[in-house]
Amino acid sequence: MLHYFNPDLGLLFLRLALGICLLMHGAAKVRHGVGAVKSMITPLGIPAFAAYGAYLGEVVAPVMLILGILTPLAAFVILGNTLTILFVAYRSSLFKRDAFGGFVAEIPYLYVGMALALMVMGGGSYALL
């Protein structure tokens, strides 16, 4: 039986999955701006300028992950961004379940888990830095 064990390839797949998924959200913000984010955070008392942090968490950090540049730092930024999203967009439904039995906030939970894994494991040997 063939046994193939390559943790570095697994880390590459993890980096690419998280980075590409988040970058799609960032691309929408680059195209349309962060007005929607501002409208969600200002009623909570968060200053409107904080919405620009979405570019850091959804454009800069994902590109860093994809390329494997300072992976633990990029993952930390993504973790902060995702925890903010959980607080702002899902605070009333953190443990609610959808019609199929999954969490309503399932995707952000996956992002948190992936970011934590990359923070502690790093980018692997297929990373640039």
Buried (B, 14 or more C-beta within 10 A) or exposed (E): EEEEEEEBEEBBEBBBBBBEBBBEBBEEBEEEEBEEBBEBBEEEEBEEEBBEBBBBBBBBBBBBBBBBBBBBBBBBBBBBBBBBBBEBBBEEEEEEEEEEEEBBBEBBBBBBEBBBBBBEBBBBEBBEE
